C-alpha cells in the first residue's frame, strides 16, 4: 500500500470514529414531536380585555385655545367619562373534559372579558372560578364537552438536568413549542415565599405565562409563570409553578372558592455562618425567629425570638422560605412538631396553627419610629460595642409588648459596619429577651475572648438579629 493510500485510509478511519459519537449523541436527543401531537391540543390561548374608565378633559376634541368657547368649556363644562380597553395575551391548559382550565393568576387579573381559544380555533368565553395571587394560579371554566385534556404528572420527582418542553403563545404566536432542561428545583424568588419554583432554560417569553411545562412522558409538571430578564425578553432563566402545588391550589379553589393557609405567627430571617456560630450551631441552617406575634399560635406554644427552627413535621428546614412553604401549604388547624435550637440545645415545640390573613405576621409597631431617649453615661460595654445607648421610652415598650429595650443614640466602628444605626432599639441578646442594661454587659463579659454577639434589634417595626463582631477588651 502506498504512503498516500495509507494516509487516506487513516484519515477516513479517523473521520468515521469522530463521527460515531456525534451520531450516538444525536440518536439520544429527545423526540418532542409525539408530545406535541398528543398533548398540544389541550394547550389554549387566553386573551383578556380590561376596560379602564377615566374622566376626560372638559374641552371637546378639536377645540383650539383660540376659540372663544375654549375657556367656557374648560371652566364650566362637566367632565365626560371615557373608556379605554386594554388587551393582553397568555396561555393555559385544559385539565378536565368538561372545561376546567389552569393558568396564571396574573394572566386573568382584573380582566372583564376572558376568551379561551383552542388549537382547532374554537372560542369560548371563560369565567374565573377563583385565583390565588400568592402562588400565581387561577382556575377558569369554559362551557364545553369532550374537550382534549392534558396529562398531568408530578413535580416531586423532577431532577435537575431533565429535559422539559414548554408550549404557549409567546407574543401571541399560538402553540409555540420550546425545549430545555430543568436548571434547578425548589428555587425561591424574592417576595414569592409560597412557591418552590422550577427553574428551566426553555425559552419562555411574554404570552407563555400560564402554559404547561411537560416532561418527556408528556406529563404536565409545571405552569410557566415568570422569566428573569433585563430586556423584557428571554434570557435563559424561566420559572414554573410546580404542578403538585398548582393542583392543590386549584382543588381548594374548586371546592371552597379560595385557598386557606396555616400560619404560625412568627417573622424569621436567614442564617449565615457567623450568626450560626454565635448561637452554637454547627452550620448555617434553619429559620431564625426574630419576632413572635403576641397571642398567635407560636406565642401560645412557647416559641420565642432567638429560637432556630431546624425541622417541621419531620421535614428539614434549610431557610425561612422552606418553613414558610411547609406551613403555608398546610390547612389551618394543622399541628406542627418543630425541632428547635435554643440555648445551644435541641428541643421540640408543638404548635397548633391558625389561618393566615392578609395582614398577619406583622409587628404591632410596624410604622412606629422610636423617639430619642435621654443621654446616660456610657458604660465600658457600650464603648466596646461601639454604641451609645439609652433606656427606650415607655410608650415604645408598650407598643412592642416588651418589658425593656435599649435605644441606640449613636453607632460607630463595628456596630455601624454591622448595620446598626441611631433609632434602632435593642430588645434581646442571643436567644434571651433583654431585661436590663446589666444583662447586655454580662453577655459582653462572656465574650471576653472575642467572637460574635447576636443582638435582637427593632427598626421601624421590623425585628431582626444583627451580629456584632466584638473587639477584644
TIRO-662425 format. One record per atom (N, C-alpha, C): residue in one letter; x, y, z. Coordinates in steps of 0.1 Angstrom, whole numbers, plus 5000, padded with zeros to 4 digits. Example, Ala and Ser with C-alpha at 12.3 -4.5 7.8 and 13.67 -1.06 7.14 Angstrom:
2
a513249435078a512349555078a513249675078s512849785071s513749895071s512950005079
END
This chain:
473
x500949885000x500050005000x500950125000x500650224991x501450344990x501250425002x502150525004x502050615016x500850705015x500450745003x499350835001x498050765005x497950635000x496750555003x496650525018x497850505024x497850475039x497350595046x497850715043x497350835049x495950855047x495450835035x493950845032x493150755040x493650625042x492850535050x492850575064x493950625069x493950665083x493050785086x493050875076x492150995078x490750955077x490350855068x488950815067x488550745079x489450665085x489050595097x488950685108x489750795109x489650895120x488350965119x487951005106x486751075104x485550995108x485550865106x484450775109x484350765124x485550755131x485550745146x485050875152x485450985146x485051115151x483551135150x482951075139x481551095136x480751005144x481250895149x480450795157x479850855169x480650925178x480050975190x478951075187x479151165176x478151265173x476851195169x476951085161x475751015157x475050955170x475850905179x475250845191x474550955199x475151075200x474551185208x473351225201x473351235188x472151275181x471051175183x471451045183x470350945185x469750955199x470451005209x469951015222x469151145225x469151235216x468351355218x466851325218x466051385226x464651355227x463951395215x462851325211x461951355200x460751405207x460551545205x459351605212x458051605203x458251545191x457051555182x455851485187x456051365194x454951285198x454251365210x454951435218x454451505229x453551625224x454051695214x453351805208x452051755201x452151645194x450951585187x449951535197x450351475208x449451415217x448851515227x449751605232x449351695243x449051835239x449551875227x449452015223x447952065221x447051975218x445652015216x445052065229x445552025241x445052075253x445552205258x446552265250x447052395254x446252495247x445852605254x444952705249x445652845249x445152925241x445453065241x444453145249x444853235257x443953315266x444153465263x443153525258x443153675256x442153735265x442553855271x441753925280x441554065276x440454125281x440254265278x439854335291x440454445294x440154515306x439754655302x438654705308x438054835304x438454935315x439255035312x439555145321x438755265319x438155305330x437255425329x437955545336x437955655329x438555775334x437855895329x437956005337x437356125333x438156195322x437456245312x438156305301x438356455304x439056525295x439156665297x437756735294x437556855299x436256925298x436156975284x437257015277x437257075264x437056975253x436056995244x435856895233x437056885225x437256765219x438356745210x438256835198x439356885193x439456975182x439257125184x438857155197x438657295200x439957365204x440457465196x441657525199x441557625210x442757665216x442757765226x442357905221x442357925208x441958055203x440458065201x439757955202x438357955201x437758025213x436758115211x436158185222x435458095232x435057975228x434357885237x435357795245x436657805242x437557715248x437557745263x437657865268x437757895282x436457865289x435257875282x433957845288x433957695291x434357605281x434257465283x435357425294x436457495294x437557455304x437057485318x436257585320x435957625334x434557575338x433657555329x432257525334x431757395329x432257335318x431657215313x432057095322x431057005325x431356885334x432256785326x433156725333x434056625326x433156505321x433556455309x432856345304x433656215306x432956105311x433755985313x434155925299x435355865299x435755795287x436255655291x436155565282x436555425284x437755395275x438655315280x439855275272x439955125275x440055045264x440254905266x441654855264x442154775273x443454715273x443354565271x444154515262x444154375259x445454305263x445454185267x446654105270x446553965265x447653895264x447653755260x448353665269x447953545270x448553445279x448253305274x448553205282x448353075278x447752995290x447352875287x446752785297x446652645292x446052555300x445852425295x444652355302x443952275295x442652215299x442952095308x442352085320x442651975329x441451885331x440251915325x439151825326x438351845313x437751735308x437051735296x435751825296x435351865308x434151955309x434552105309x435852135308x436252275306x436952345317x437552275327x438352345336x439752375330x440252495332x441452545326x442352605337x443652565337x444652615346x445452725339x445752835346x446652935340x447253015352x447853125349x448453205360x447453305365x447553345377x446653445383x446853575376x448153615373x448353745367x447853755352x447653645346x447153645332x445753695332x444953665342x443453705341x443153815352x444153865359x443853965369x443254085363x442154125370x441354255366x440754245352x440654125346x440154125332x438554125333x437954195324x436554205322x436054095313x436754065303x436353955293x437553865291x437353735292x438353635290x437953545279x438753525269x438453445257x439553335257x439053205256x439953095255x439753035241x440953025234x440952975220x441652845220x441052735214x441652605213x442452595200x443252495198x444052475186x443252465174x441952405175x441052395164x440252525161x440752635167x440152765165x438752785172x438252695179x437052715187x437352815198x436352915200x436553015210x435452995221x435853025233x434953015245x435153135254x434053185259x434153285269x434353215283x435353255290x435753185303x435353275315x435053205326x434753275338x435853225348x436253315357x437253285368x436553215379x436853095382x436353025394x437053075406x438253105405x439053165416x440553175412x441253255420x442653275417x443353295430x444653265430x445453285442x446753355438x446853485442x447953565438x449253515444x449253455456x450453415463x451153305455x450453215449x451053115441x450953135426x450253245422x450053285408x449353175400x448253115406x447453015400x446053055399x445453035387x444053065385x443352945379x442052925383x441252825377x440052885369x439952855356x438952905348x437952795344x436852835339x435852735334x435252785321x435252695311x434652725298x433552615296x432452655289x431352565287x431652475274x432252355277x432552265266x432352125270x432352035261x432251895264x433251815255x433751705261x434651615254x435851695249x436351785257x437551865254x438851795255x439851825248x441151755250x441751795263x442351695270x442751715284x444251685284x445051775291x446451755293x446751645303x447751565301x448051455310x448951525321x448451505334x449151565345x450051465352x451251515355x452251435362x452551485376x453751465381x454151515394x455451585393x455551695400x456751775400x457751725411x457251635420x458051595431x459251515426x459151445415x460251355410x461151425400x460951555397x461851625388x463251625392x464151615383x465651615386x466251725378x467251785383x468051895376x468751825364x468651885353x469251825341x468251755332x467051735337x465951665330x465451745318x465151685307x464551755296x463151805299x462751925294x461351975296x460952045283x459652055281x459152115269x458052215273x458152345268x457152445270x456252475258x454952485260x454052515249x453252635253x453152735245x452452855249x452252955237x451953075240x451753175230x452553305232x453953285230x454753405232x454553515222x454253635227x454053745219x452853725209x451953635213x450753605206x450953495195x452153435194x452353325184x451853195190x450653155187x449953055193x450652915192x450652835202x451152705203x452552695198x453452785203x454852785200x455452675210x456452605205x457052495213x458552525215x458952525227x460352545230x460852435240x462052405241x462552295250x463852345257x464152275268x465352295276x465452195286x466152225297x466352135308x465952205321x465752125331x465552175344x466852225350x466852355352x468152425357x468252415372x467152415379x467152405394x465652375399x465552315410x464252295416x464252355430x463052385435x462852455448x463452595449x463452665437x464052795437x463152895444x463652975453x462953075460x463253215454x462153285450x462353415445x461953525455x462453645453x462153755463x460653775463x460053785475x458653815477x457753695471x458253585469x457553465464x457753345473x457453365486x457853265496x457053135496x455853135489x455053015489x455252915478x456152945469x456252865457x457752825456x457952685456x459352635453x459452625438x459852725431x459852735416x460752635410x460352585398x461152505389x461852605380x463152605379x463852695370x464252615358x464052665346x464452605334x465152695324x465752645314x466352725304x465552715291x464252655292x463452655280x462952805277x462952845264x462652975261x461253015264x461053105273x459753155277x459753305276x458653355270x458553495268x457153545272x456953675272x455553725275x454553665265x453553605271x452553535264x452553385267x453753335272x453853195276x453253175290x453053285297x452553275311x451253195311x451253095320x450053015322x450152885314x451052875305x451152755297x451852635304x451752515299x452252395306x453752375303x454452315313x455752265311x455652115312x456152045302x455951895301x457351825303x457251705309x458451625309x458451535297x459451445296x459551355284x458451255283x457651235294x456551145293x455251205288x455451335285x454251415280x453351455291x453851455304x453051495315x453351635319x452351715323x452551845328x453151845342x454351905343x455051915356x455052055362x454652155354x454652295359x453852385351x453652505356x452952615349x453952725347x454252755335x455252865332x454752995337x455553065345x454953175353x455753305351x457153295352x457953415352x459253395344x459853505341x461153505335x462053605342x463353575342x464253675347x464853745334x464653875334x465053945322x465354095325x466454135319x466754285320x466254355308x465854285297x465354345285x463854325283x463254235291x461854205288x461654085280x462754025274x462653905267x463453795273x463453685267x464053565272x465653575274x466153535286x467553545288x468053405294x467353305292x467853165296x467453135310x466653215317x466153185331x464653195332x463953085333x462553085334x462053005346x460953045351x460452985363x459052935361x458752815367x457452745366x456952705379x455652725381x454952675394x454852525393x455352455403x455252305403x453752265402x453452155394x452152115392x451452065404x452251995413x451651945425x451052055434x451752165435x451252285442x450052345435x450152355421x449052425414x447752345415x447852205415x446652125416x446052135430x446952145440x446352155454x445652285455x446252395449x445552525450x444252525442x444252465430x443052465422x441952385428x442352275435x441352195441x440652275453x441452345460x440852425471x439952535465x440352595454x439552695447x438252635443x438352515437x437152455431x436152425442x436652375454x435752335464x435252445473x436252535477x435952635487x435952785481x436352795469x436352925463x437553015467x438452965475x439653035480x440652935485x441852985489x442852905494x443052945509x442952845518x443152875532x444552815536x445352905542x446752865546x446952865561x447752775566x448152785580x449152895583x449252935595x450253025599x450752995613x451953035616x452453015630x452453145637x452553265630x452653395637x454053425641x454953415632x456353455635x456953525623x457953605625x458753655614x460153595616x460853575605x462053505605x463153565596x464353525598x465453575590x466353455587x467153475577x468053365572x469353365581x469953245582x471153225590x472353245580x473453295586x474753295579x475753235588x476953215583x477953135591x478353205605x478653335605x478953405617x477753395627x476553415622x475353415631x475153275636x475353175628x475153035633x476153005644x477353055642x478453025652x478153095665x477553215665x477153285677x476153215685x475253135678x474253065685x474652915688x475952885685x476452755688x475952645678x475552685666x475052595656x476252555647x476252425643x477352375635x477552435622x476452475615x476552535602x475252625600x475352715590x474152795587x472952705582x471952695589x470752625585x469552665594x468352635590x467252665598x466652805596x465652845603x464952975602x465053035616x465753155617x465953225629x464653305632x464053285643x462853355647x463253485653x462853605646x463253735652x462153805659x460853755657x459753815664x458653715664x457753725674x456653645676x455353725678x454353705670x453153785671x452453755684x452253855693x451553835706x450253765704x450053655712x448753585712x448553495700x449553485691x449553395679x449853255683x449753165674x449953025676x451352995682x452453055676x453753035681x453953085695x453353205698x453453265711x452753175722x451653115718x450953025728x451652895730x452452855720x453252735721x454552755728x454952875731x456152905738x457352925729x457152945715x458252975707x458653125709x459953155708x460353285712x461453335703x461653465702x462753515694x464153455699x464953425689x466253365691x466153215689x464953155689x464853015685x465152995670x465752885667x466152845653x465352725650x464452735641x463652615637x464452535626x464752415630x465552325621x464752225613x463552195618x462652095611x461252125615x460252085606x458852095608x458151965604x457551895613x456951775610x457851675602x459051675606x460051585601x460751625588x460251745583x460951795571x462051895575x463251885570x464351975573x463952115568x464352215576x464152355572x465552415569x465752435557x467052495553x467152645555x465952715554x465952855555x464552905557x464253025560x462953075563x461953045552x462353055540x461453025528x460952885529x461752785533x461352645533x460252635544x460452695556x459452685566x458152745562x458252865555x457052935551x456252855541x457052775532x456352695522x455652575529x456352515539x455752395546x454552435553x454552545560x453452595568x452352655559x452752735549x451752805541x450952715532x451452595529x450652505520x449852405529x449952415542x449052325551x447752395554x446852325559x445552385562x445552445576x444752545579x444652595592x444252485602x444852485614x444552385623x445452265623x446452275614x447452165613x448452185625x448752075631x449752075642x451152055636x452052145641x453452135636x454352105648x455051995646x456151955656x457452015651x457852115658x459052185654x460252145661x461352115654x462652095661x463352225662x463652265674x464152405677x465452395684x466352485679x467652505686x467552625695x467752605708x467652715718x468652695729x469452805731x470452795741x471452685739x471852665727x472852565723x472352425725x471052395725x470552265727x469252245719x468952125715x467752095707x466552075716x465352115712x464152085719x462952075709x461852025713x460652015705x459652115710x458952175700x457852265703x456652235694x455452205700x454352175692x453452295691x453152335678x452352455675x451152415668x449952465673x448652445666x448452575657x448552555644x448452675635x446952725634x446852855630x445552905627x445652955612x444653045608x444653075594x445353205591x446153205580x446853325576x445853425570x445953545575x445153655569x446153755561x445553845555x446253935546x447354015553x447054065565x448054145572x448654075584x448653945584x449253875595x450753885596x451353835607x452753835609x453453965607x452754075611x453354205611x453454255625x454554315629x454654375642x453654485645x453154485657x452254595661x452854735659x454154735660x454754875659x455454895645x454854835635x455454845622x455854985617x454955075619x455255205614x455655305625x455955255637x456355335648x457855365648x458155495648x459555535648x459955575663x461055525667x461455555681x461955695683x461455765693x461955895697x463355885703x464055985704x465355985710x465155985725x465955905732x465955895747x466955995753x466856005766x467756095774x469156025774x470256105772x471556055773x471956015787x472655905787x473155845800x474655825799x475455815810x476855785809x477155655802x478155655793x478455545785x479255445793x478855315793x479555215800x480655155792x481455075799x482655015792x482154925781x481054855784x480454755774x480054835762x479354945764x478955025752x480155075744x481155115750x482355155743x482955045735x482854925740x483354805733x482454775721x481254795723x480254765712x480354875701x480854995705x480755105695x479455165695x478655165706x477355215707x477155315718x476255415717x475855485728x474355455729x473955415741x472555365744x471855435755x470555435754x469755485765x468455405767x467955395778x466655315780x465555365771x464855275764x463855305754x462655365762x461955465756x460855525762x459655425765x458955445776x457855355780x456855345769x456555445762x455455445751x455855345740x457155345737x457655245727x457655105732x458055085744x458054955750x456654895750x455654975753x454254925754x453854885740x454254955730x453854925716x454554795712x455654765717x456454645713x456054525721x455354545732x454954435741x456254375747x457254455750x458454415757x458654495770x459354435779x459554495792x460654595792x461654575783x462854655784x463554665770x464154775767x464854785755x465854905756x466954895748x467955005748x467855075734x467655205735x467655285723x469055325718x469355305706x470655345700x470655485697x471555565704x471655705701x472855735691x473855655691x474955665682x475555535680x476055515667x476755385664x478055425656x479155355659x480355385653x481155245651x482255255643x483155135642x482355015637x482554905645x482054775641x480454775641x479854845651x478454845651x477854915639x478455025634x477955085622x478155005610x479254935610x479554845598x478654735598x478154685609x477254575610x475854615606x475554745605x474254795601x473454855612x473854865624x473154925635x473255075633x472155145635x472155295633x471255355644x471455485646x470655565656x469155545653x468355525664x466955505663x466555355665x467555265663x467255125665x467055105680x466354995683x466054955697x466554815699x467454795708x467954655711x467054595722x466354485718x465454425727x465854285732x466954235726x467354105730x468854085727x469453985734x470853945732x470853795732x471553745721x471553595719x470053555717x469653455725x468353405724x467453455736x467953555743x467153595755x466653745753x465453765759x464953905759x465753985768x465954115764x466754205772x465954255784x466454245796x465654295808x466354405815x467654425812x468354535818x469654565810x470254685813x471454715807x472654625812x472454585825x473454505831x473554365823x472454325818x472354195811x473254195799x473254315792x474054325780x475554325784x475854395795x477254395799x477754255803x476854175809x477154035813x477453955800x476553975790x476753895777x478153935771x478454065772x479754105766x480954045774x480754035787x481853985795x482053835792x480953765788x481053625784x481853605771x481953715763x482653715751x484053785752x484653765764x485853845767x487053805757x486953685751x488053645743x487753675728x486853765726x486453795712x485353705707x484953725695x483853645689x482653735685x481553675683x480353755679x479253755689x478453855689x477353875698x476053905689x475053825690x473853845683x472853935690x472554055685x471654145692x470354145684x469254135692x467854145685x467554295685x467254345672x467154485670x465754515663x465154615668x463954665661x464154795654x463754795641x463854915633x462554935625x461855055628x460655085621x459654965621x459554895632x458554795634x459054655629x460254645624x460854525619x461854465628x461754345632x462654275641x463754205633x464954205637x465954125631x467154105641x467954005638x469153985646x470354035638x471154115645x472354165639x473554115647x474554065640x475754005646x476854115647x477354135659x478454225661x479754145664x480754165656x482054105659x482754195669x483054145680x483554225692x485054245691x485454365694x486854395696x487254325709x488554295710x489054235723x489154345733x488854325746x488854425756x490254475758
END
